[in-house]
Amino acid sequence: MRYLGIDYGAKRVGIALSDTEGGMAFPHTVLPNDKKLITTIKELCDKEHIAEIVLGESLDYKMKPNVIMEKIIPFKKELEDATGLPVHFEREFMTSAAAVHLQGKGKMIDASAAAIILQGYLDKVRNKDLRDKK
C-alpha cells in the first residue's frame, strides 16, 4: 500500500511518498499553497496509486493546536472529498527543524519534513501490526 505525506504550510506544502510496500517515506516535492493545490495532490495520488494520505497535525509545546491548524482542518476535509481517500493526522513537532538538522537548508526542506511526518505514521502502523500478531 502506498502513502502520501503532507507537511502543510501557509506558503508551501511539502509532499512525501512511501515505497510501494508502505515501509519507507521519501521526500518528493514542494508545492505552492495556491488554488491548484488540491487538484495537484489529487492528480499525484492518482498517478502514484496512493491508498491513504497522512497530514501533519501542527501542535505547540503544550500539545495544543497551532494557528495553522485553523487552515489544516478544512484542508483535510477538502482533500478527503476531492480524493475519496482516508486522510490521517500524524502529530508533527519540529519536523522542519529536524529536516534542516538532517540535510541542511535547501528547497526540499518541506518535502523532507513531510517524509519525517509520514515515516512516523508508517512506523506506528508497523509497530501496531507487530503487536497485533503476538
Backbone as a chain_set.jsonl record, in Angstrom:
{"seq": "MRYLGIDYGAKRVGIALSDTEGGMAFPHTVLPNDKKLITTIKELCDKEHIAEIVLGESLDYKMKPNVIMEKIIPFKKELEDATGLPVHFEREFMTSAAAVHLQGKGKMIDASAAAIILQGYLDKVRNKDLRDKK", "coords": {"N": [[0.848, -1.172, 0.0], [0.56, 2.184, -0.822], [1.489, 5.367, 0.458], [0.884, 8.902, 0.915], [2.473, 11.695, 2.213], [1.996, 14.793, 3.957], [3.238, 17.985, 4.678], [1.858, 20.687, 5.747], [1.893, 24.078, 4.968], [1.548, 27.664, 5.21], [2.516, 28.986, 2.939], [4.008, 27.111, 1.462], [3.793, 23.612, 0.653], [4.885, 20.597, 1.713], [5.543, 17.477, 0.198], [5.601, 13.994, 0.519], [6.327, 10.609, -0.407], [5.578, 7.167, 0.12], [7.344, 4.025, -0.208], [6.301, 1.28, -2.357], [5.519, -0.745, -0.66], [4.794, 0.538, 1.625], [6.569, 1.055, 3.703], [8.816, 2.771, 3.898], [9.464, 6.264, 3.867], [9.855, 8.944, 1.559], [11.16, 12.109, 0.594], [9.385, 14.076, -1.782], [8.31, 16.358, -3.329], [7.883, 19.959, -3.322], [5.129, 21.995, -3.08], [3.442, 24.968, -4.162], [1.249, 26.703, -1.96], [-1.534, 27.177, -3.206], [-4.422, 27.955, -5.298], [-4.498, 25.711, -6.889], [-3.663, 23.585, -5.418], [-5.134, 21.377, -4.167], [-6.107, 20.045, -6.467], [-3.682, 19.393, -7.713], [-2.551, 17.65, -5.805], [-4.48, 15.604, -5.829], [-4.181, 14.663, -8.479], [-1.553, 13.693, -8.286], [-1.941, 11.663, -6.396], [-3.57, 9.917, -7.891], [-1.837, 9.288, -10.041], [0.321, 8.051, -8.692], [-0.855, 5.942, -7.443], [-1.911, 6.113, -4.786], [-3.031, 5.037, -1.608], [-3.681, 5.949, 0.93], [-3.592, 9.01, 2.832], [-1.408, 10.995, 4.786], [-1.397, 13.55, 7.047], [0.259, 16.24, 8.497], [-0.249, 17.122, 11.86], [-0.36, 20.05, 13.436], [0.95, 21.048, 16.391], [1.55, 22.89, 19.436], [4.113, 23.501, 21.982], [2.697, 22.832, 24.258], [1.071, 20.91, 23.422], [-1.193, 21.808, 22.142], [-3.362, 22.925, 19.495], [-1.713, 24.699, 16.883], [-1.815, 27.966, 15.312], [-1.945, 27.512, 12.538], [-3.449, 25.219, 12.329], [-6.071, 25.967, 12.062], [-6.367, 26.261, 9.374], [-5.552, 23.82, 8.427], [-7.449, 21.891, 9.237], [-9.922, 22.363, 7.682], [-8.682, 21.95, 5.206], [-8.011, 19.249, 5.294], [-10.578, 18.037, 5.179], [-11.428, 18.942, 2.653], [-9.514, 17.68, 1.068], [-10.094, 14.965, 1.565], [-12.668, 14.852, 0.418], [-12.093, 15.509, -2.278], [-10.276, 13.52, -3.118], [-11.288, 11.099, -2.25], [-9.992, 9.466, -0.541], [-8.817, 8.07, 2.599], [-7.717, 10.336, 5.102], [-5.279, 10.761, 7.41], [-4.355, 12.168, 10.531], [-1.117, 12.925, 11.712], [0.84, 13.592, 14.407], [2.959, 16.36, 14.372], [6.04, 17.744, 15.206], [8.357, 20.109, 15.334], [9.339, 19.264, 12.855], [10.341, 20.516, 10.554], [12.642, 21.73, 11.55], [14.028, 19.431, 12.272], [14.426, 18.337, 9.745], [16.131, 20.249, 8.601], [18.313, 19.887, 10.29], [19.072, 17.3, 9.561], [19.66, 17.492, 6.794], [20.499, 20.029, 6.126], [19.866, 23.436, 5.039], [17.621, 24.059, 2.314], [15.832, 23.774, -0.849], [14.131, 21.612, -0.592], [13.275, 21.251, 2.022], [10.648, 21.324, 3.122], [9.484, 19.094, 1.89], [11.103, 17.128, 2.959], [10.413, 17.388, 5.64], [7.777, 16.512, 5.408], [8.3, 13.856, 4.8], [9.383, 12.992, 7.217], [7.139, 13.227, 8.883], [5.426, 11.387, 7.59], [6.963, 9.025, 7.833], [6.902, 8.666, 10.599], [4.21, 7.996, 10.971], [4.042, 5.627, 9.422], [5.787, 3.973, 10.865], [4.372, 3.748, 13.268], [2.09, 2.338, 12.402], [3.292, -0.036, 11.498], [4.44, -0.984, 13.902], [2.102, -1.37, 15.42], [0.893, -3.389, 13.926], [2.759, -5.432, 14.346], [2.505, -5.823, 17.122], [-0.144, -6.71, 17.205], [0.074, -9.185, 16.014], [1.22, -10.757, 17.9]], "CA": [[0.0, 0.0, 0.0], [1.376, 3.399, -0.952], [1.003, 6.511, 1.219], [1.374, 10.241, 0.613], [2.586, 12.508, 3.426], [1.894, 16.232, 3.712], [3.605, 18.994, 5.663], [1.09, 21.841, 5.288], [2.345, 25.401, 5.38], [0.766, 28.76, 4.642], [3.041, 29.338, 1.618], [4.49, 25.916, 0.77], [3.303, 22.333, 1.165], [5.82, 19.519, 1.422], [4.928, 16.204, -0.165], [6.455, 12.809, 0.578], [5.686, 9.367, -0.832], [6.169, 5.94, 0.649], [7.608, 2.998, -1.206], [5.068, 0.552, -2.673], [5.16, -1.59, 0.48], [4.369, 1.381, 2.737], [7.517, 0.922, 4.801], [9.773, 3.87, 3.956], [8.993, 7.538, 3.322], [10.871, 9.687, 0.823], [10.744, 13.437, 0.133], [9.009, 14.031, -3.195], [8.262, 17.674, -3.954], [7.301, 21.069, -2.563], [4.123, 22.661, -3.903], [2.949, 26.246, -3.622], [-0.083, 26.616, -1.37], [-2.358, 28.058, -4.03], [-5.737, 27.424, -5.672], [-4.329, 24.447, -7.612], [-3.065, 22.601, -4.511], [-5.946, 20.159, -4.03], [-6.102, 19.37, -7.77], [-2.343, 18.834, -7.929], [-2.396, 16.487, -4.912], [-5.359, 14.545, -6.352], [-3.515, 14.106, -9.662], [-0.408, 12.924, -7.803], [-2.485, 10.444, -5.78], [-3.993, 9.034, -8.983], [-0.649, 8.85, -10.783], [1.186, 7.208, -7.855], [-1.686, 4.881, -6.85], [-1.911, 6.327, -3.34], [-4.172, 4.426, -0.92], [-4.01, 6.748, 2.106], [-2.84, 10.253, 2.984], [-1.038, 11.34, 6.154], [-1.287, 15.009, 7.127], [0.845, 16.694, 9.754], [-1.095, 17.828, 12.825], [0.553, 21.035, 13.998], [0.683, 21.347, 17.798], [2.605, 23.664, 20.088], [4.824, 22.817, 23.069], [1.719, 22.36, 25.242], [0.259, 19.949, 22.675], [-2.426, 22.463, 21.717], [-3.27, 23.282, 18.073], [-1.109, 25.954, 16.448], [-2.683, 28.813, 14.484], [-2.086, 26.927, 11.204], [-4.459, 24.154, 12.369], [-7.335, 26.537, 11.586], [-6.394, 26.04, 7.928], [-5.318, 22.399, 8.16], [-8.677, 21.113, 9.443], [-10.75, 22.37, 6.464], [-7.89, 21.367, 4.122], [-8.178, 17.794, 5.426], [-11.912, 17.699, 4.676], [-11.413, 19.192, 1.21], [-8.677, 16.633, 0.489], [-10.884, 13.726, 1.618], [-13.744, 14.965, -0.57], [-11.536, 15.541, -3.635], [-9.557, 12.287, -3.474], [-12.008, 9.894, -1.828], [-9.052, 8.659, 0.247], [-8.726, 8.427, 4.017], [-6.64, 11.251, 5.465], [-4.969, 10.574, 8.825], [-3.461, 13.123, 11.168], [0.057, 12.447, 12.44], [1.412, 14.734, 15.12], [4.271, 16.83, 13.939], [6.643, 18.656, 16.17], [9.714, 20.497, 14.941], [9.786, 18.454, 11.726], [11.175, 21.325, 9.657], [13.943, 21.862, 12.213], [14.684, 18.122, 12.154], [14.853, 18.199, 8.354], [17.316, 21.108, 8.44], [19.398, 19.231, 11.02], [19.498, 16.118, 8.812], [20.153, 17.727, 5.438], [20.869, 21.41, 5.879], [18.804, 24.217, 4.399], [17.501, 23.867, 0.87], [14.494, 23.866, -1.433], [13.313, 20.429, -0.294], [13.051, 21.128, 3.473], [9.245, 20.995, 3.411], [9.278, 17.709, 1.47], [11.781, 16.293, 3.956], [9.555, 17.413, 6.833], [6.646, 15.627, 5.096], [8.807, 12.484, 4.909], [9.505, 12.69, 8.651], [5.762, 13.018, 9.348], [4.938, 10.129, 7.02], [7.693, 7.9, 8.424], [6.362, 8.47, 11.946], [2.943, 7.274, 10.833], [4.326, 4.269, 8.943], [6.375, 3.225, 11.98], [3.281, 3.435, 14.2], [1.272, 1.289, 11.789], [4.07, -1.279, 11.511], [4.54, -1.451, 15.292], [0.784, -1.87, 15.822], [0.711, -4.682, 13.255], [3.612, -6.409, 15.034], [1.876, -6.108, 18.418], [-1.373, -7.466, 16.968], [0.431, -10.557, 15.612], [1.717, -11.51, 19.075]], "C": [[0.896, 1.238, 0.0], [0.695, 4.575, -0.259], [1.611, 7.803, 0.686], [1.372, 11.025, 1.916], [2.592, 13.983, 3.075], [2.35, 17.022, 4.934], [2.995, 20.299, 5.157], [1.659, 23.126, 5.851], [1.539, 26.469, 4.668], [1.219, 29.113, 3.225], [3.434, 28.121, 0.791], [3.96, 24.666, 1.461], [4.282, 21.254, 0.728], [5.077, 18.225, 1.189], [5.981, 15.104, -0.095], [5.642, 11.613, 0.102], [6.354, 8.199, -0.134], [6.557, 5.041, -0.514], [6.313, 2.204, -1.42], [4.614, -0.361, -1.539], [4.669, -0.784, 1.675], [5.286, 1.289, 3.937], [8.451, 2.108, 4.994], [9.182, 5.099, 3.284], [10.155, 8.279, 2.674], [10.343, 11.07, 0.451], [10.429, 13.372, -1.358], [9.076, 15.408, -3.862], [7.735, 18.711, -2.963], [6.379, 21.815, -3.518], [3.78, 24.021, -3.315], [1.545, 26.036, -3.042], [-0.958, 27.639, -2.098], [-3.668, 27.363, -4.394], [-5.659, 26.08, -6.371], [-3.895, 23.301, -6.688], [-3.854, 21.298, -4.44], [-5.931, 19.364, -5.331], [-4.757, 18.701, -8.029], [-2.126, 17.592, -7.062], [-3.262, 15.328, -5.4], [-4.713, 13.869, -7.556], [-2.321, 13.244, -9.261], [-0.871, 11.606, -7.179], [-2.914, 9.438, -6.847], [-2.793, 8.441, -9.708], [0.178, 7.834, -9.994], [0.428, 6.08, -7.154], [-1.668, 4.921, -5.318], [-3.183, 5.733, -2.737], [-4.631, 5.259, 0.271], [-3.085, 7.956, 2.175], [-2.596, 10.511, 4.466], [-0.71, 12.833, 6.181], [-0.749, 15.406, 8.489], [-0.151, 17.49, 10.59], [-0.184, 18.753, 13.615], [0.134, 21.436, 15.41], [1.841, 22.132, 18.391], [3.253, 22.844, 21.21], [3.889, 22.252, 24.135], [0.747, 21.357, 24.631], [-1.126, 20.502, 22.331], [-2.264, 22.88, 20.257], [-2.626, 24.65, 17.849], [-2.117, 26.72, 15.594], [-2.944, 28.177, 13.12], [-3.13, 25.812, 11.167], [-5.821, 24.668, 11.923], [-7.484, 26.375, 10.078], [-6.256, 24.558, 7.588], [-6.611, 21.592, 8.277], [-9.599, 21.173, 8.219], [-10.016, 21.803, 5.235], [-8.04, 19.849, 4.132], [-9.507, 17.352, 4.834], [-11.973, 17.853, 3.16], [-10.617, 18.108, 0.477], [-9.415, 15.292, 0.469], [-11.967, 13.738, 0.547], [-13.209, 14.862, -1.997], [-10.935, 14.205, -4.056], [-10.36, 11.022, -3.194], [-11.145, 8.968, -0.982], [-9.142, 9.025, 1.723], [-7.522, 9.324, 4.254], [-6.464, 11.16, 6.978], [-4.092, 11.716, 9.312], [-2.308, 12.371, 11.816], [0.67, 13.665, 13.102], [2.784, 15.073, 14.579], [4.776, 17.821, 14.971], [8.079, 18.894, 15.741], [10.232, 19.68, 13.759], [10.657, 19.247, 10.758], [12.571, 21.51, 10.247], [14.721, 20.549, 12.12], [15.205, 17.908, 10.735], [16.101, 19.041, 8.088], [18.52, 20.451, 9.111], [19.96, 18.054, 10.218], [20.159, 16.456, 7.483], [20.681, 19.124, 5.187], [19.73, 22.127, 5.173], [18.81, 23.968, 2.9], [16.054, 23.92, 0.438], [13.567, 22.735, -0.994], [13.033, 20.244, 1.2], [11.62, 20.705, 3.776], [8.912, 19.565, 2.995], [9.94, 16.746, 2.453], [10.994, 16.255, 5.263], [8.342, 16.509, 6.625], [7.075, 14.158, 5.214], [8.958, 12.07, 6.371], [8.123, 12.419, 9.245], [5.254, 11.66, 8.877], [5.641, 8.932, 7.64], [7.212, 7.615, 9.841], [5.064, 7.683, 11.91], [3.181, 5.822, 10.408], [4.904, 3.4, 10.054], [5.302, 2.834, 12.996], [2.418, 2.293, 13.672], [2.006, -0.049, 11.845], [4.18, -1.838, 12.925], [3.214, -1.995, 15.8], [0.535, -3.245, 15.202], [1.533, -5.773, 13.933], [3.023, -6.807, 16.386], [0.631, -6.976, 18.242], [-1.091, -8.922, 16.593], [0.881, -11.412, 16.792], [0.58, -12.187, 19.792]], "O": [[1.873, 1.309, 0.745], [-0.517, 4.759, -0.372], [2.691, 7.809, 0.094], [0.379, 11.021, 2.643], [3.118, 14.385, 2.037], [1.918, 16.771, 6.06], [3.536, 20.939, 4.255], [1.881, 23.25, 7.055], [0.919, 26.205, 3.638], [0.395, 29.498, 2.395], [3.227, 28.09, -0.422], [3.712, 24.651, 2.666], [4.484, 21.023, -0.464], [4.11, 17.91, 1.882], [7.1, 15.261, -0.584], [4.415, 11.608, 0.199], [7.548, 8.237, 0.165], [6.153, 5.266, -1.655], [5.327, 2.442, -0.722], [3.437, -0.713, -1.469], [4.176, -1.362, 2.644], [4.835, 1.43, 5.074], [8.837, 2.42, 6.12], [8.493, 4.998, 2.269], [11.284, 8.25, 3.165], [9.192, 11.193, 0.034], [11.125, 12.693, -2.113], [9.805, 15.6, -4.835], [7.209, 18.368, -1.904], [6.78, 22.214, -4.612], [3.824, 24.202, -2.098], [0.752, 25.27, -3.589], [-1.1, 28.787, -1.676], [-3.982, 26.301, -3.855], [-6.663, 25.371, -6.442], [-3.774, 22.162, -7.139], [-3.286, 20.223, -4.635], [-5.762, 18.145, -5.31], [-4.705, 17.57, -8.51], [-1.58, 16.595, -7.533], [-2.815, 14.181, -5.384], [-4.696, 12.641, -7.646], [-2.104, 12.178, -9.837], [-0.265, 10.558, -7.407], [-2.649, 8.242, -6.718], [-2.741, 7.237, -9.958], [0.678, 6.865, -10.565], [1.011, 5.345, -6.357], [-1.443, 3.911, -4.652], [-4.274, 5.902, -3.281], [-5.819, 5.284, 0.594], [-1.966, 7.942, 1.662], [-3.471, 10.273, 5.299], [0.144, 13.309, 5.433], [-1.252, 14.954, 9.518], [-0.807, 18.407, 10.096], [0.667, 18.293, 14.377], [-0.898, 22.079, 15.605], [2.971, 22.051, 17.911], [2.978, 21.654, 21.365], [4.244, 21.303, 24.835], [-0.263, 21.0, 25.237], [-2.101, 19.756, 22.242], [-1.148, 23.161, 19.82], [-2.947, 25.624, 18.53], [-3.15, 26.177, 15.204], [-4.051, 28.288, 12.594], [-3.646, 25.487, 10.098], [-6.648, 23.886, 11.452], [-8.602, 26.353, 9.562], [-6.784, 24.099, 6.576], [-6.836, 20.686, 7.474], [-10.029, 20.12, 7.748], [-10.644, 21.245, 4.336], [-8.181, 19.236, 3.074], [-9.553, 16.392, 4.065], [-12.509, 16.989, 2.465], [-11.005, 17.673, -0.608], [-9.368, 14.569, -0.526], [-12.161, 12.745, -0.154], [-13.815, 14.196, -2.836], [-11.064, 13.799, -5.211], [-10.139, 9.991, -3.828], [-11.517, 7.822, -0.731], [-9.499, 10.153, 2.066], [-6.45, 9.11, 3.689], [-7.39, 11.449, 7.735], [-3.199, 12.175, 8.6], [-2.503, 11.305, 12.4], [0.983, 14.653, 12.437], [3.635, 14.211, 14.362], [4.022, 18.622, 15.523], [8.911, 17.987, 15.781], [11.433, 19.427, 13.664], [11.611, 18.705, 10.2], [13.567, 21.453, 9.525], [15.934, 20.557, 11.912], [16.293, 17.365, 10.543], [17.026, 18.582, 7.418], [19.621, 20.46, 8.561], [21.171, 17.833, 10.195], [21.111, 15.788, 7.078], [21.259, 19.381, 4.131], [18.752, 21.505, 4.759], [19.85, 23.703, 2.297], [15.155, 24.092, 1.261], [12.346, 22.889, -1.024], [12.591, 19.168, 1.604], [11.4, 19.82, 4.603], [8.139, 18.89, 3.675], [9.402, 15.677, 2.743], [10.917, 15.215, 5.917], [7.92, 15.815, 7.551], [6.301, 13.318, 5.673], [8.688, 10.921, 6.721], [7.957, 11.482, 10.026], [4.719, 10.879, 9.665], [4.998, 7.927, 7.943], [7.122, 6.455, 10.244], [4.85, 6.796, 12.737], [2.589, 4.901, 10.97], [4.553, 2.226, 10.174], [5.319, 1.722, 13.524], [2.059, 1.385, 14.422], [1.417, -1.072, 12.195], [4.03, -3.044, 13.125], [3.195, -2.982, 16.536], [0.031, -4.152, 15.865], [1.068, -6.903, 14.081], [3.036, -7.982, 16.755], [0.384, -7.878, 19.043], [-1.925, -9.796, 16.829], [0.921, -12.638, 16.699], [0.8, -12.863, 20.797]]}, "num_chains": 1, "name": "protein.A"}
